[in-house]
Amino acid sequence: MPKAVRFERYGDVDVLEVVDVPRPVPGPGHVVVRVRAAGINPGEAAIRRGLLHDRWPATFPSGQGSDLAGVVDEVADGVSDVAVGDEVIGFTHDRASQAELVVVDADHLVPRPPGVPWEVAGALFVVGATAHAATEAVAPGPDDTLVVAGAAGGVGTIAVQLARLAGATVLGLASPPHHDWLRDHGTVPVDYSDGVEQRILDASGGRVDAFIDTFGGGYVDLAISLGVVPERIDTIVDWAAAGRYGVKTDGNMVGARAEVLAELAGLIEAGGLEVPIAGTYPLADVREAYRELERRHTLGKVVLIP
Ligand SMILES: NC(=O)c1ccc[n+]([C@@H]2O[C@H](COP(=O)([O-])OP(=O)(O)OC[C@H]3O[C@@H](n4cnc5c(N)ncnc54)[C@H](OP(=O)(O)O)[C@@H]3O)[C@@H](O)[C@H]2O)c1
């Protein structure tokens, strides 16, 4: 029987189990993908802990995971442009990708370009779609200086590169161990410890035009204090601040389209975008993978390899 991640109740990483499950059966328009890589994300940890119960409750036993890349293993009726054996990148909204086999809507798959490594392909959807939407929301251009808070994270590492491709000057807030990576990707690193506002002003010459907050905890207030207008601030975390100031909240739901995934995969294939991989773990080590993620100091992505 194929293996899949399951949890039976809300709790710490210890509620996560890898169990034998029946082979999933695809309905019309769907395929079964044999998963080669599945990225993990902080939102999944928040759901597992029950912190999002009012907004996105779990039903038990719950599976986990949206991100996936793998090889098509079975095709149901009504699927014409995907075939058994195809190498694909995709997503599911069914909390199901952290598994050996997953059922996916054929419209939620794009081909894996040969130059995109499996662990990168499998980590691309949540952070890529989110960074794409957040960057489009603040529309950075060649005359702009953009600040990205959480610049070393899964979303932040992609957002800084997309903004650079759009020609903006980009300041990335990160801890010193991640400054070299940011510098190597055209971004001015700024330490977020005490005194961050003055460091941003010094690094930007006193003018900040746009701000993406991927971390929360006061960065929207900081953006307002820096004089950024609300329509050029996007937070993917701080709904309370968004309500206070009327800033944007474009994130995964806005960017969750196969065309976006294909565009990002094409950029990676062409050498214009890098998704740093902080670590890979076998499916059996799912608890250890989330322990690393939940320390919140990874550069880029943590990925499960079933
Ligand atoms: N709304 C949406 O659609 C949506 C979609 C995806 C994610 N999210 C949310 O967005 C957040 C980011 O997701 P992610 O996948 O990018 O997370 P992540 O990869 O786990 O982010 C980790 C990063 O956070 C940085 N960080 C830690 N403390 C910080 C601080 N005080 N100030 C600035 N940065 C700090 C770390 O940088 P250092 O190691 O350098 O400290 C690390 O690189 C999560 O809360 C996630 O749930 C929302």
The ligand as a Tripos MOL2 file, in Angstrom:
@<TRIPOS>MOLECULE
LIG
   48    52     1     0     0
SMALL
NO_CHARGES

@<TRIPOS>ATOM
      1 N1         -1.2930   34.4970    2.4840 N.am      1 LIG1
      2 C1         -0.7550   33.5560    1.7380 C.2       1 LIG1
      3 O1         -1.2640   33.2580    0.6610 O.2       1 LIG1
      4 C2          0.4930   32.8740    2.1960 C.ar      1 LIG1
      5 C3          1.1300   31.9680    1.3350 C.ar      1 LIG1
      6 C4          2.3330   31.3870    1.7260 C.ar      1 LIG1
      7 C5          2.8620   31.6810    2.9880 C.ar      1 LIG1
      8 N2          2.1680   32.5140    3.8150 N.ar      1 LIG1
      9 C6          2.7290   32.8440    5.1410 C.3       1 LIG1
     10 O2          3.8200   33.7110    4.8940 O.3       1 LIG1
     11 C7          4.8380   33.4930    5.8500 C.3       1 LIG1
     12 C8          6.1610   33.2260    5.1180 C.3       1 LIG1
     13 O3          6.0940   31.9850    4.4720 O.3       1 LIG1
     14 P1          7.4580   31.3010    4.0040 P.3       1 LIG1
     15 O4          7.1170   30.0010    3.3980 O.co2     1 LIG1
     16 O5          8.2720   32.2610    3.2370 O.co2     1 LIG1
     17 O6          8.1450   31.0770    5.4400 O.3       1 LIG1
     18 P2          9.5970   30.5710    5.8050 P.3       1 LIG1
     19 O7         10.3080   30.1110    4.5920 O.co2     1 LIG1
     20 O8          9.4540   29.6050    6.9300 O.co2     1 LIG1
     21 O9         10.2840   31.8950    6.3670 O.3       1 LIG1
     22 C9         11.4370   31.7420    7.1020 C.3       1 LIG1
     23 C10        12.1950   33.0540    7.0540 C.3       1 LIG1
     24 O10        11.6750   33.9730    8.0080 O.3       1 LIG1
     25 C11        12.7310   34.8560    8.3090 C.3       1 LIG1
     26 N3         12.5760   35.5280    9.5840 N.ar      1 LIG1
     27 C12        12.5960   34.9850   10.8350 C.ar      1 LIG1
     28 N4         12.4200   35.9490   11.7580 N.ar      1 LIG1
     29 C13        12.2990   37.1340   11.0770 C.ar      1 LIG1
     30 C14        12.1070   38.4740   11.4760 C.ar      1 LIG1
     31 N5         11.9500   38.8180   12.7560 N.pl3     1 LIG1
     32 N6         12.0420   39.4230   10.5030 N.ar      1 LIG1
     33 C15        12.1690   39.1030    9.1960 C.ar      1 LIG1
     34 N7         12.3420   37.8490    8.7680 N.ar      1 LIG1
     35 C16        12.4240   36.8710    9.6930 C.ar      1 LIG1
     36 C17        13.9420   33.9750    8.3450 C.3       1 LIG1
     37 O11        15.0660   34.7380    7.9750 O.3       1 LIG1
     38 P3         16.4030   34.6560    8.8640 P.3       1 LIG1
     39 O12        16.6840   33.1760    8.9930 O.co2     1 LIG1
     40 O13        17.4030   35.3860    8.0670 O.co2     1 LIG1
     41 O14        16.0540   35.2250   10.1930 O.co2     1 LIG1
     42 C18        13.6420   32.8380    7.3840 C.3       1 LIG1
     43 O15        14.3960   32.8970    6.2070 O.3       1 LIG1
     44 C19         4.3460   32.3540    6.7330 C.3       1 LIG1
     45 O16         3.7460   32.8940    7.8830 O.3       1 LIG1
     46 C20         3.3030   31.6610    5.8840 C.3       1 LIG1
     47 O17         2.3360   30.9910    6.6510 O.3       1 LIG1
     48 C21         1.0230   33.1260    3.4460 C.ar      1 LIG1
@<TRIPOS>BOND
     1     1     2 1
     2     2     3 2
     3     2     4 1
     4     4     5 ar
     5     4    48 ar
     6     5     6 ar
     7     6     7 ar
     8     7     8 ar
     9     8     9 1
    10     8    48 ar
    11     9    10 1
    12     9    46 1
    13    10    11 1
    14    11    12 1
    15    11    44 1
    16    12    13 1
    17    13    14 1
    18    14    15 2
    19    14    16 1
    20    14    17 1
    21    17    18 1
    22    18    19 2
    23    18    20 1
    24    18    21 1
    25    21    22 1
    26    22    23 1
    27    23    24 1
    28    23    42 1
    29    24    25 1
    30    25    26 1
    31    25    36 1
    32    26    27 ar
    33    26    35 ar
    34    27    28 ar
    35    28    29 ar
    36    29    30 ar
    37    29    35 ar
    38    30    31 1
    39    30    32 ar
    40    32    33 ar
    41    33    34 ar
    42    34    35 ar
    43    36    37 1
    44    36    42 1
    45    37    38 1
    46    38    39 2
    47    38    40 1
    48    38    41 1
    49    42    43 1
    50    44    45 1
    51    44    46 1
    52    46    47 1
@<TRIPOS>SUBSTRUCTURE
     1 LIG1         1 GROUP 0 **** ****
